[in-house]
Amino acid sequence: MKIALITDLHANREAFEAVLADARAWGCDQLALLGDFVGYGGDPAWLLSQVQPLVRDGAIAVLGNHDQAVALGALPSMREDARLAVEWTRSQLSAEQLEFLAQLPLSARLDNCLFVHANAFAPAEFEYIQGRAEAVRSMQATQSIYTFCGHMHEPMLYHLSGTGKAGEFTPVPGIEIPLMANRQWLVVPGACGQPRDGNPAACYARFDTQTALLSFQRIPYDHEAAAARILASGLPPAVAQRLADRLNQGT
């Protein structure tokens, strides 16, 4: 099975279209959408209009923290730009779309794979995997060999041996990595809709369960058009700048 792992779409129409086209050209037969469909970007209603039929047709989809905030209302603890984006997004979505977000599960499983937005140890709390310690905690919280999660907007790969030895790897796009079954693996594909490593090209990952080969992809798209949509919507300019400026690494 060829699984395309796409996360943190953030209502970025241009990025999602480009990634989906690339995944289909690769021969993907299973989509795994790891949350944060909305928030920050300028096309939330359009994006959900694409995602909902994909889920009905069998795509895996899990709840992200921005999805939860949009479905239930922004939390006072959210940063101002995120809160403003949540409030604007809520005004753009239909009742059906809000209900779709509210009903998304926190995690999903398929064979030896676990799909979750933030981590496996406390999915509902949306704690970040910022390094090896959190990655090990996440892998130890599941029996799954492969855990795929988003939330962090930069690609990363972690592994844990049966003796407790852990390692991490910053992937190179396009290079296939064999994921040996005698270890556990945690894969962070990076953000489709809002990468934060200075390169606006959309991120996603490919995993072939038959060969156990993983690769991370960077897909160019019209990020200037996506930034223009954000500005036209009246959302904070700093959010658009994250897409427009190749050297910007906003948080």
C-alpha positions as CSV (number, residue, x, y, z in Angstrom):
1,M,0.0,0.0,0.0
2,K,1.3,3.4,-0.9
3,I,0.3,6.0,1.7
4,A,0.6,9.7,1.2
5,L,1.0,11.5,4.6
6,I,-0.2,15.1,4.5
7,T,-0.5,17.3,7.5
8,D,-1.0,21.0,8.5
9,L,-2.8,22.0,5.4
10,H,-3.9,25.2,7.0
11,A,-6.5,26.2,4.4
12,N,-3.8,26.6,1.7
13,R,-5.5,25.7,-1.5
14,E,-2.5,26.0,-3.8
15,A,-0.3,23.8,-1.6
16,F,-2.9,21.1,-1.2
17,E,-3.7,20.9,-4.9
18,A,0.0,20.6,-5.7
19,V,0.7,17.9,-3.1
20,L,-2.4,15.9,-4.0
21,A,-1.5,15.9,-7.7
22,D,2.0,14.7,-6.9
23,A,0.7,12.0,-4.6
24,R,-1.6,10.7,-7.2
25,A,1.1,10.8,-9.9
26,W,3.2,8.6,-7.5
27,G,0.4,6.1,-7.4
28,C,-0.9,6.7,-3.9
29,D,-3.7,4.4,-2.9
30,Q,-4.3,5.6,0.7
31,L,-4.4,9.2,1.9
32,A,-3.6,10.0,5.6
33,L,-4.5,13.5,6.5
34,L,-2.9,14.4,9.9
35,G,-5.0,17.4,11.0
36,D,-4.9,21.2,11.0
37,F,-7.0,21.4,7.8
38,V,-7.9,25.0,8.7
39,G,-6.4,28.0,10.5
40,Y,-4.1,30.7,9.0
41,G,-4.9,30.1,5.3
42,G,-7.4,31.9,3.1
43,D,-9.4,29.0,1.7
44,P,-10.9,27.0,4.6
45,A,-14.3,26.3,3.0
46,W,-12.8,25.2,-0.3
47,L,-10.3,23.0,1.4
48,L,-12.9,21.2,3.5
49,S,-15.1,20.8,0.4
50,Q,-12.2,18.7,-1.0
51,V,-11.3,16.9,2.1
52,Q,-14.8,15.7,3.1
53,P,-15.4,13.6,-0.1
54,L,-11.8,12.2,0.2
55,V,-12.7,11.0,3.8
56,R,-16.0,9.5,2.6
57,D,-14.0,7.6,0.0
58,G,-11.6,6.1,2.6
59,A,-9.0,8.7,3.4
60,I,-7.8,8.7,7.0
61,A,-8.3,12.1,8.7
62,V,-7.5,13.1,12.3
63,L,-8.3,16.2,14.4
64,G,-5.7,19.0,14.7
65,N,-5.6,21.7,17.4
66,H,-6.7,24.4,14.9
67,D,-9.5,22.2,13.7
68,Q,-10.7,21.8,17.3
69,A,-10.4,25.5,18.0
70,V,-12.4,26.3,14.9
71,A,-15.1,23.7,15.7
72,L,-15.4,24.8,19.4
73,G,-14.1,28.3,19.5
74,A,-10.7,29.9,20.0
75,L,-9.0,29.5,23.4
76,P,-7.9,32.7,25.2
77,S,-4.4,31.2,25.5
78,M,-4.0,31.2,21.7
79,R,-1.6,33.7,20.1
80,E,-3.3,36.7,18.6
81,D,-2.7,35.8,14.9
82,A,-3.9,32.2,15.5
83,R,-7.0,33.4,17.4
84,L,-7.9,35.9,14.7
85,A,-7.5,33.2,12.1
86,V,-9.8,30.9,14.0
87,E,-12.5,33.4,14.5
88,W,-12.4,34.4,10.8
89,T,-12.4,30.7,9.7
90,R,-15.4,30.0,11.8
91,S,-17.3,32.7,9.9
92,Q,-16.4,31.1,6.6
93,L,-17.6,27.5,7.2
94,S,-21.0,26.0,7.0
95,A,-22.6,24.2,10.0
96,E,-21.9,20.9,8.2
97,Q,-18.2,21.7,7.8
98,L,-18.0,22.7,11.5
99,E,-19.6,19.5,12.5
100,F,-17.2,17.5,10.2
101,L,-14.3,19.1,12.1
102,A,-15.9,18.5,15.5
103,Q,-16.3,14.8,14.8
104,L,-12.8,14.0,13.6
105,P,-11.0,11.4,15.8
106,L,-7.8,12.2,17.7
107,S,-6.1,9.2,16.2
108,A,-6.5,6.4,13.7
109,R,-4.8,3.0,13.1
110,L,-4.1,1.0,10.0
111,D,-2.2,-2.3,10.4
112,N,1.1,-1.3,12.1
113,C,0.6,2.4,11.5
114,L,-0.7,5.0,14.0
115,F,-1.9,8.4,12.7
116,V,-2.2,11.3,15.1
117,H,-1.8,15.1,14.9
118,A,0.5,15.9,17.7
119,N,1.7,12.8,19.6
120,A,0.8,9.3,20.8
121,F,1.1,9.9,24.6
122,A,-1.5,12.6,25.0
123,P,-3.3,13.2,21.7
124,A,-6.0,15.5,23.2
125,E,-3.4,17.8,24.7
126,F,-1.6,18.6,21.5
127,E,1.8,18.7,23.0
128,Y,4.7,19.2,20.5
129,I,7.4,16.7,19.7
130,Q,10.2,19.2,19.9
131,G,13.0,16.7,20.1
132,R,14.2,13.2,20.9
133,A,12.7,13.1,24.5
134,E,9.2,13.8,23.3
135,A,9.6,11.4,20.3
136,V,10.7,8.6,22.6
137,R,7.8,9.2,24.9
138,S,5.4,9.1,22.0
139,M,6.8,5.8,20.6
140,Q,6.8,4.2,24.0
141,A,3.1,5.1,24.3
142,T,2.1,2.8,21.4
143,Q,2.6,-0.7,20.2
144,S,2.5,0.5,16.6
145,I,5.8,0.2,14.6
146,Y,5.1,3.4,12.6
147,T,3.7,6.6,14.1
148,F,2.9,9.5,11.8
149,C,2.2,12.9,13.2
150,G,2.0,16.6,12.3
151,H,1.9,19.7,14.5
152,M,5.6,20.4,14.1
153,H,5.9,22.2,10.7
154,E,9.4,20.9,9.8
155,P,10.1,17.4,8.6
156,M,11.8,15.0,11.0
157,L,12.3,11.3,11.6
158,Y,12.9,9.5,14.9
159,H,13.5,5.8,15.7
160,L,13.7,3.7,18.9
161,S,15.3,0.2,19.1
162,G,14.1,-2.7,21.3
163,T,16.9,-1.9,23.7
164,G,15.8,1.7,24.2
165,K,18.4,3.3,22.0
166,A,16.9,6.3,20.2
167,G,18.0,8.4,17.2
168,E,16.8,11.2,15.0
169,F,17.4,12.2,11.4
170,T,16.7,15.4,9.5
171,P,15.5,14.0,6.1
172,V,16.7,15.0,2.6
173,P,13.8,15.4,0.2
174,G,13.4,12.7,-2.3
175,I,15.7,10.1,-0.7
176,E,14.1,6.8,0.2
177,I,14.7,5.6,3.8
178,P,14.2,1.9,4.7
179,L,12.2,1.7,8.0
180,M,13.3,-1.6,9.5
181,A,10.6,-3.5,11.4
182,N,12.9,-4.2,14.4
183,R,12.6,-0.6,15.4
184,Q,9.8,1.8,16.1
185,W,9.6,4.9,14.0
186,L,8.0,8.3,14.4
187,V,7.6,10.3,11.2
188,V,6.9,14.1,11.0
189,P,6.2,14.8,7.3
190,G,6.3,18.6,7.8
191,A,3.6,21.1,6.9
192,C,1.8,21.0,3.6
193,G,0.2,24.4,3.9
194,Q,2.7,26.4,6.0
195,P,6.3,25.1,6.2
196,R,8.5,27.1,8.6
197,D,12.0,26.2,7.6
198,G,12.6,29.1,5.2
199,N,11.5,27.1,2.2
200,P,7.8,27.7,1.1
201,A,7.6,24.4,-0.9
202,A,4.9,22.2,0.5
203,C,5.9,19.2,2.5
204,Y,4.5,15.7,2.6
205,A,5.8,12.2,3.0
206,R,5.3,8.9,1.1
207,F,5.3,5.5,2.7
208,D,5.1,2.2,0.9
209,T,4.0,-0.5,3.4
210,Q,5.1,-3.3,1.1
211,T,8.7,-2.2,0.8
212,A,8.8,-0.2,4.1
213,L,10.4,2.7,2.2
214,L,9.7,6.2,3.3
215,S,10.5,9.5,1.5
216,F,10.0,13.1,2.3
217,Q,8.9,15.4,-0.5
218,R,9.0,19.1,-1.2
219,I,6.6,20.3,-3.8
220,P,6.8,23.8,-5.3
221,Y,3.6,25.7,-5.8
222,D,2.4,29.3,-6.2
223,H,3.0,30.4,-2.6
224,E,2.7,34.1,-3.6
225,A,-0.9,33.4,-4.7
226,A,-1.6,31.7,-1.4
227,A,-0.1,34.6,0.5
228,A,-2.2,37.0,-1.6
229,R,-5.4,35.1,-0.6
230,I,-4.5,35.5,3.1
231,L,-4.0,39.2,2.7
232,A,-7.2,39.6,0.7
233,S,-9.1,37.9,3.5
234,G,-8.0,40.5,6.0
235,L,-6.0,37.9,8.0
236,P,-2.8,39.1,9.8
237,P,-0.1,40.0,7.3
238,A,2.6,38.1,9.3
239,V,0.8,34.9,8.4
240,A,1.0,35.7,4.7
241,Q,4.6,36.6,5.0
242,R,5.5,33.1,6.2
243,L,4.5,31.9,2.8
244,A,5.9,34.8,0.7
245,D,9.3,35.1,2.2
246,R,11.7,32.2,1.6
247,L,13.9,33.3,4.5
248,N,11.1,33.9,7.0
249,Q,10.9,31.2,9.7
250,G,7.9,32.5,11.8
251,T,6.4,30.4,14.5
